[in-house]
Amino acid sequence: MSKMENPAADNPPTVPRPASRGFMVLSLLAVILVGLNLRAGITSASPLFLDLQEFLGYGPFVTALLPSIPTLVFAVAGMATAWLARRLGLSGTILLALGVLAAGLAFRALPTTWALLAGTVAAMCGIALCNVAMPSFIRENFADKTSMMTGLYTITMSVGATAASALSVPLALAAGSPTMGLATWSFLSVAAVLAFLPFMVMARSDRAATTSPSGVSPLSLIRTRRGMVITGLFTVQALMAYAMMSWLPSILISRSMSPADAGILLGALQAMTIPATMLSLWLVNKHGKLRGAFIMCSVMVAAGLAGLVWLPLSLAWLCAVAMGIGFSVFPLVLLVISHSGDTSEETTAMSTLAQSVGYLVATSGPFGMGLLYALSGDWTLPLLLLILVAGIQLWLGVVASGYRRGTPQRVQ
């Protein structure tokens, strides 16, 4: 093992000037509105998958591909975030992302398969940029409140996901088609764009740019133990979360639950992540139990998956509660990323690495589940494989919980 090395040694961090009260309020509003948008475009589609297939008439390949698009696009588009942030700044990158997200969601109103796929790809590109940029945005604007703001950010993501899951079917019925129902969620993104415009003006006047022209390459972190562990941890949690966000309604519908009730149960799972996130971050902030929080989340998501295999349909709500608690691991992973370097440039690089590689591998979750079900006609094998992934998450979480803020150690 070599001595400690700093990939950002030539780019010492800048110290921002104290922000005004108005700037901080606007930053807080930006975090909330961005968070509300980052899962609504995904979970709004899950309860409508069967209706979309019937309405548009596409085949098994598109059926398996559609829920795989988010993670695949997150992997590819996320790689561009650090490059864009160096040219547009974090705020400019997020504003661009919200505009692309709004346009992509609106485009899905067209009643054709190609429009559904193209609009989904565009919308997921916008979400991917925000996914990578937000940990650095929070660190840059709330350096002394990173844990609290990470919790708020992930809670608003859960609120948006919950509302989208529960309201997706009623909105589609009111709009007259599943594609129009999907497109209604573009209004939420437009609201975020409008709210972010004055923030951009205030950001330029209140604060000097904090990103370095040269930045830090994510490739410089791939050979560090910390980089590998954090990337692996992000991968397994994303694989399980997106697999279940994509297929839980279909699993329940295949067991004779109505589409509306299946959407509501997915919404309940998302809603459960809100108090669970508060509990997880309370364990970390008040008691320093990051390792305990990782263990709790991994055990609960495994229990929820096992329940879907062996419990009767009448107890499916217990599975949703358990998995909701388990999926509160996401803010813990973001917290580890936020504390992964000495500068915002290192944090952005680690976020880019973890999310690009993580989402690329995590694509096998929703795609693999759909493919295995299409081949076997049963959900048991995919769910058992996810339980194995939960065990891997437990191990990686225990390892990652031992890290503290500082320079990653390079593997020789």
C-alpha positions as CSV (number, residue, x, y, z in Angstrom):
1,M,0.0,0.0,0.0
2,S,1.3,3.4,-1.0
3,K,1.1,6.6,1.0
4,M,-2.0,8.7,0.9
5,E,-2.5,10.6,-2.4
6,N,-4.8,13.5,-3.2
7,P,-6.2,13.6,-6.7
8,A,-7.1,17.3,-6.2
9,A,-3.8,18.4,-4.8
10,D,-3.3,20.9,-7.5
11,N,-6.8,22.3,-7.0
12,P,-7.0,23.6,-3.4
13,P,-10.6,24.3,-2.3
14,T,-11.8,27.9,-2.4
15,V,-13.6,29.4,0.5
16,P,-16.9,30.9,-0.4
17,R,-18.0,34.3,1.0
18,P,-20.8,34.1,3.6
19,A,-24.2,33.8,1.8
20,S,-27.0,36.2,2.4
21,R,-30.3,35.1,4.0
22,G,-32.1,35.4,0.7
23,F,-29.6,33.2,-1.0
24,M,-29.9,30.5,1.7
25,V,-33.7,30.5,1.5
26,L,-33.6,30.3,-2.3
27,S,-31.1,27.5,-2.0
28,L,-33.4,25.6,0.3
29,L,-36.3,26.0,-2.1
30,A,-34.1,24.8,-4.9
31,V,-33.2,21.6,-3.0
32,I,-36.9,20.9,-2.3
33,L,-38.1,21.4,-5.8
34,V,-35.3,19.4,-7.4
35,G,-35.9,16.6,-5.0
36,L,-39.7,16.5,-5.8
37,N,-38.9,16.0,-9.5
38,L,-36.2,13.3,-9.4
39,R,-38.4,10.3,-8.9
40,A,-41.9,11.4,-10.0
41,G,-41.0,10.8,-13.7
42,I,-40.0,7.2,-12.9
43,T,-42.6,6.0,-10.4
44,S,-45.4,7.6,-12.3
45,A,-44.8,5.1,-15.1
46,S,-44.7,1.9,-13.1
47,P,-48.4,1.5,-12.3
48,L,-49.2,2.2,-16.0
49,F,-46.8,-0.3,-17.7
50,L,-49.6,-2.8,-18.5
51,D,-51.9,0.0,-19.7
52,L,-49.2,1.5,-21.8
53,Q,-48.5,-1.8,-23.5
54,E,-52.2,-2.3,-24.2
55,F,-52.6,1.3,-25.4
56,L,-49.6,1.5,-27.6
57,G,-49.3,-2.2,-28.6
58,Y,-45.6,-2.8,-28.2
59,G,-44.0,-6.2,-27.6
60,P,-42.0,-8.0,-24.9
61,F,-38.7,-6.3,-25.8
62,V,-40.0,-2.8,-25.2
63,T,-41.8,-4.1,-22.1
64,A,-38.5,-5.2,-20.6
65,L,-36.6,-2.1,-22.0
66,L,-38.8,0.6,-20.7
67,P,-38.2,0.1,-17.0
68,S,-34.4,-0.3,-17.7
69,I,-34.1,3.1,-19.4
70,P,-33.7,5.2,-16.2
71,T,-30.6,3.3,-14.9
72,L,-29.0,2.9,-18.3
73,V,-29.4,6.7,-19.1
74,F,-28.2,7.6,-15.6
75,A,-25.0,5.7,-16.2
76,V,-24.3,7.4,-19.6
77,A,-25.6,10.9,-19.0
78,G,-24.2,11.1,-15.5
79,M,-20.7,11.0,-16.9
80,A,-21.2,14.4,-18.5
81,T,-22.1,16.1,-15.3
82,A,-18.5,17.0,-14.1
83,W,-17.7,18.4,-17.6
84,L,-20.9,20.5,-17.7
85,A,-20.3,21.7,-14.1
86,R,-16.9,23.0,-15.0
87,R,-18.4,25.1,-17.9
88,L,-21.9,26.0,-16.6
89,G,-21.4,25.8,-12.8
90,L,-23.4,23.5,-10.6
91,S,-26.4,25.8,-10.7
92,G,-26.3,26.2,-14.5
93,T,-26.0,22.4,-14.9
94,I,-29.1,21.8,-12.6
95,L,-31.1,24.4,-14.5
96,L,-30.3,22.8,-17.8
97,A,-31.2,19.4,-16.4
98,L,-34.6,20.6,-15.2
99,G,-35.4,22.1,-18.6
100,V,-34.5,18.8,-20.3
101,L,-36.5,16.9,-17.8
102,A,-39.6,19.0,-18.4
103,A,-39.3,18.7,-22.2
104,G,-38.9,14.9,-22.0
105,L,-41.9,14.4,-19.7
106,A,-44.1,16.6,-21.9
107,F,-43.0,14.7,-25.1
108,R,-44.4,11.5,-23.7
109,A,-47.9,12.9,-24.3
110,L,-47.6,11.8,-27.9
111,P,-49.5,8.4,-28.3
112,T,-46.6,6.5,-30.0
113,T,-44.1,4.0,-28.7
114,W,-41.1,6.0,-30.1
115,A,-42.3,9.1,-28.4
116,L,-42.7,7.2,-25.1
117,L,-39.1,5.9,-25.4
118,A,-37.6,9.2,-26.6
119,G,-39.3,11.3,-24.0
120,T,-38.3,8.8,-21.3
121,V,-34.6,9.0,-22.4
122,A,-34.6,12.8,-22.5
123,A,-36.3,13.0,-19.1
124,M,-33.9,10.6,-17.5
125,C,-31.0,12.6,-18.9
126,G,-32.2,15.6,-16.9
127,I,-32.6,13.5,-13.8
128,A,-29.1,12.0,-14.3
129,L,-27.4,15.4,-14.3
130,C,-29.3,16.4,-11.1
131,N,-28.5,13.1,-9.4
132,V,-24.8,13.7,-9.8
133,A,-24.8,17.4,-9.2
134,M,-26.9,17.6,-6.1
135,P,-24.5,16.1,-3.5
136,S,-21.9,18.8,-4.5
137,F,-24.6,21.5,-4.6
138,I,-25.6,20.6,-1.0
139,R,-22.0,20.5,0.1
140,E,-21.3,23.8,-1.6
141,N,-24.3,25.7,-0.2
142,F,-24.9,23.9,3.1
143,A,-21.4,22.9,4.2
144,D,-22.3,22.9,7.9
145,K,-25.7,21.2,7.5
146,T,-24.8,18.4,5.0
147,S,-26.6,15.6,6.9
148,M,-29.8,17.7,7.5
149,M,-30.0,18.9,3.9
150,T,-29.2,15.4,2.5
151,G,-32.1,14.1,4.5
152,L,-34.4,16.9,3.3
153,Y,-33.4,16.3,-0.3
154,T,-34.1,12.5,-0.1
155,I,-37.3,13.1,1.8
156,T,-38.6,15.4,-0.9
157,M,-37.6,12.7,-3.5
158,S,-39.7,10.2,-1.6
159,V,-42.7,12.7,-1.4
160,G,-42.5,13.2,-5.2
161,A,-42.2,9.4,-5.8
162,T,-45.1,8.7,-3.4
163,A,-47.4,11.2,-5.0
164,A,-46.6,10.0,-8.5
165,S,-47.1,6.3,-7.6
166,A,-50.5,6.9,-6.0
167,L,-51.8,9.5,-8.4
168,S,-50.6,8.0,-11.7
169,V,-53.6,5.8,-12.5
170,P,-56.2,8.4,-11.5
171,L,-54.4,11.1,-13.5
172,A,-54.3,8.8,-16.6
173,L,-58.0,8.1,-16.2
174,A,-58.8,11.8,-15.9
175,A,-56.5,12.7,-18.9
176,G,-58.1,10.1,-21.1
177,S,-54.9,8.0,-21.9
178,P,-51.8,6.7,-20.0
179,T,-49.5,8.8,-22.2
180,M,-51.3,12.0,-21.3
181,G,-51.3,10.9,-17.7
182,L,-47.5,10.6,-17.8
183,A,-47.1,14.0,-19.4
184,T,-48.9,15.8,-16.6
185,W,-45.9,15.5,-14.4
186,S,-44.0,17.9,-16.7
187,F,-45.8,20.7,-14.9
188,L,-43.8,19.9,-11.7
189,S,-40.6,20.3,-13.6
190,V,-41.6,23.6,-15.2
191,A,-42.3,24.9,-11.7
192,A,-38.8,23.9,-10.7
193,V,-37.3,25.7,-13.7
194,L,-39.2,28.9,-12.9
195,A,-38.2,28.8,-9.3
196,F,-34.5,28.2,-10.2
197,L,-34.2,31.2,-12.5
198,P,-34.1,33.8,-9.7
199,F,-31.7,31.5,-7.8
200,M,-29.3,31.6,-10.7
201,V,-29.3,35.4,-10.7
202,M,-28.7,35.5,-6.9
203,A,-26.1,32.8,-7.1
204,R,-24.0,34.9,-9.5
205,S,-24.1,38.0,-7.3
206,D,-23.8,36.4,-3.9
207,R,-21.1,33.8,-4.5
208,A,-18.0,33.3,-6.5
209,A,-17.8,30.1,-8.5
210,T,-16.4,27.3,-6.4
211,T,-15.5,24.8,-9.2
212,S,-12.0,24.6,-10.5
213,P,-11.4,25.0,-14.2
214,S,-9.5,21.8,-14.3
215,G,-11.6,19.8,-11.8
216,V,-11.0,16.2,-10.7
217,S,-11.3,13.2,-13.0
218,P,-13.5,10.4,-11.7
219,L,-10.9,8.0,-13.3
220,S,-8.4,9.1,-10.6
221,L,-10.7,7.6,-8.0
222,I,-11.5,4.3,-9.6
223,R,-8.3,2.7,-8.3
224,T,-8.9,3.7,-4.7
225,R,-10.5,1.3,-2.2
226,R,-12.9,4.0,-1.2
227,G,-13.9,4.6,-4.8
228,M,-14.5,0.9,-5.4
229,V,-16.5,0.4,-2.2
230,I,-18.7,3.5,-2.6
231,T,-19.3,2.6,-6.2
232,G,-20.2,-1.0,-5.3
233,L,-22.5,0.2,-2.5
234,F,-24.3,2.7,-4.8
235,T,-24.7,0.0,-7.4
236,V,-26.4,-2.6,-5.3
237,Q,-28.8,-0.2,-3.6
238,A,-29.8,1.3,-7.0
239,L,-30.2,-2.2,-8.5
240,M,-32.7,-3.2,-5.8
241,A,-34.5,0.1,-5.7
242,Y,-35.1,0.5,-9.4
243,A,-36.0,-3.2,-9.8
244,M,-38.8,-2.8,-7.3
245,M,-39.9,0.6,-8.4
246,S,-40.3,-0.8,-11.9
247,W,-41.9,-4.2,-11.1
248,L,-43.6,-4.1,-7.7
249,P,-47.0,-3.1,-9.2
250,S,-46.6,-5.9,-11.9
251,I,-45.7,-8.4,-9.2
252,L,-48.8,-7.5,-7.2
253,I,-51.1,-7.4,-10.3
254,S,-49.9,-10.8,-11.3
255,R,-51.2,-12.0,-7.9
256,S,-54.7,-10.5,-8.6
257,M,-54.3,-7.1,-7.1
258,S,-55.9,-4.2,-9.1
259,P,-53.6,-1.8,-10.9
260,A,-54.9,1.2,-8.8
261,D,-54.2,-0.7,-5.5
262,A,-50.8,-1.8,-6.7
263,G,-49.9,1.8,-7.5
264,I,-51.1,2.9,-4.0
265,L,-49.0,0.2,-2.4
266,L,-45.9,1.4,-4.4
267,G,-46.8,4.8,-3.1
268,A,-47.0,3.5,0.4
269,L,-43.5,2.0,0.0
270,Q,-42.2,5.4,-1.1
271,A,-44.0,7.1,1.8
272,M,-42.4,4.7,4.3
273,T,-39.0,5.9,3.2
274,I,-39.8,9.4,4.7
275,P,-39.9,8.4,8.4
276,A,-37.3,5.7,7.7
277,T,-34.9,8.4,6.4
278,M,-35.5,10.5,9.5
279,L,-34.7,7.5,11.6
280,S,-31.6,6.5,9.7
281,L,-30.2,10.0,9.8
282,W,-31.1,10.4,13.5
283,L,-29.1,7.2,14.2
284,V,-26.1,8.7,12.3
285,N,-26.3,12.3,13.5
286,K,-27.2,11.8,17.2
287,H,-25.5,8.5,17.9
288,G,-22.9,8.0,15.1
289,K,-24.5,4.7,14.2
290,L,-23.8,4.7,10.4
291,R,-22.9,1.0,10.5
292,G,-26.1,0.2,12.4
293,A,-28.2,2.2,10.0
294,F,-26.7,0.3,7.0
295,I,-27.4,-3.1,8.7
296,M,-31.0,-2.1,9.6
297,C,-31.7,-1.1,6.0
298,S,-30.2,-4.2,4.4
299,V,-32.0,-6.6,6.8
300,M,-35.3,-4.8,6.2
301,V,-35.2,-4.8,2.4
302,A,-34.3,-8.5,2.5
303,A,-37.2,-9.2,4.8
304,G,-39.6,-7.3,2.5
305,L,-38.4,-9.2,-0.6
306,A,-38.7,-12.5,1.2
307,G,-42.3,-11.6,2.2
308,L,-43.2,-11.1,-1.5
309,V,-42.1,-14.7,-2.1
310,W,-43.7,-16.4,0.9
311,L,-46.4,-14.2,2.4
312,P,-50.0,-14.1,1.2
313,L,-51.2,-11.1,-0.8
314,S,-53.2,-9.8,2.1
315,L,-49.9,-9.1,3.9
316,A,-48.2,-7.4,0.9
317,W,-48.5,-4.1,2.9
318,L,-46.0,-5.5,5.4
319,C,-43.5,-6.1,2.6
320,A,-44.0,-2.5,1.4
321,V,-43.3,-1.2,4.9
322,A,-40.2,-3.3,5.3
323,M,-38.8,-2.4,1.9
324,G,-39.6,1.3,2.5
325,I,-37.5,1.2,5.6
326,G,-34.8,-0.7,3.7
327,F,-34.7,1.8,0.8
328,S,-33.8,4.6,3.3
329,V,-30.3,3.4,2.7
330,F,-30.1,5.9,-0.2
331,P,-29.5,9.0,1.9
332,L,-26.8,7.1,3.8
333,V,-25.0,6.4,0.5
334,L,-25.3,10.1,-0.5
335,L,-23.9,11.1,2.9
336,V,-20.9,8.8,2.4
337,I,-20.4,10.4,-1.1
338,S,-20.8,14.0,0.3
339,H,-18.0,13.2,2.8
340,S,-15.8,11.3,0.4
341,G,-13.3,14.1,-0.4
342,D,-11.7,17.3,0.8
343,T,-13.2,19.5,-1.9
344,S,-16.4,19.9,-3.8
345,E,-14.5,18.9,-7.0
346,E,-13.5,15.5,-5.4
347,T,-17.1,15.1,-4.2
348,T,-18.4,15.7,-7.8
349,A,-15.9,13.2,-9.2
350,M,-16.8,10.5,-6.6
351,S,-20.5,11.1,-7.3
352,T,-19.9,10.9,-11.1
353,L,-17.9,7.7,-10.7
354,A,-20.4,6.0,-8.3
355,Q,-23.5,6.9,-10.2
356,S,-22.2,6.3,-13.7
357,V,-20.8,2.9,-13.0
358,G,-23.4,2.1,-10.4
359,Y,-26.4,2.9,-12.6
360,L,-24.8,1.1,-15.6
361,V,-24.6,-2.2,-13.6
362,A,-27.9,-1.5,-11.9
363,T,-29.7,-1.6,-15.3
364,S,-29.5,-5.4,-14.9
365,G,-32.0,-5.1,-12.1
366,P,-35.2,-4.0,-13.8
367,F,-34.1,-5.5,-17.2
368,G,-33.1,-8.8,-15.7
369,M,-36.3,-9.1,-13.6
370,G,-38.4,-8.5,-16.6
371,L,-36.5,-10.9,-18.7
372,L,-36.5,-13.7,-16.1
373,Y,-40.2,-13.3,-15.6
374,A,-40.9,-13.4,-19.4
375,L,-38.9,-16.6,-19.6
376,S,-40.2,-18.3,-16.5
377,G,-43.6,-16.8,-16.0
378,D,-42.9,-16.5,-12.2
379,W,-41.4,-13.8,-10.0
380,T,-39.8,-16.1,-7.4
381,L,-36.3,-16.4,-8.9
382,P,-35.8,-12.7,-9.5
383,L,-36.9,-11.9,-5.9
384,L,-34.5,-14.6,-4.5
385,L,-31.6,-13.0,-6.5
386,L,-32.5,-9.6,-5.0
387,I,-32.3,-11.1,-1.5
388,L,-28.7,-12.1,-2.4
389,V,-28.0,-8.6,-3.5
390,A,-29.3,-7.3,-0.2
391,G,-26.6,-9.4,1.5
392,I,-23.9,-7.8,-0.6
393,Q,-25.2,-4.4,0.3
394,L,-25.0,-5.2,4.0
395,W,-21.3,-6.2,3.6
396,L,-20.4,-3.1,1.6
397,G,-22.3,-0.8,4.0
398,V,-20.4,-2.1,6.9
399,V,-17.1,-1.4,5.1
400,A,-18.2,2.1,3.9
401,S,-19.3,3.0,7.4
402,G,-15.7,3.0,8.5
403,Y,-14.7,5.8,6.2
404,R,-14.3,9.4,7.3
405,R,-13.9,12.5,5.3
406,G,-10.4,12.7,3.8
407,T,-8.3,11.7,0.9
408,P,-9.0,8.2,-0.7
409,Q,-6.1,5.7,-0.4
410,R,-5.0,4.4,-3.8
411,V,-4.8,0.7,-4.5
412,Q,-1.5,-0.5,-5.9
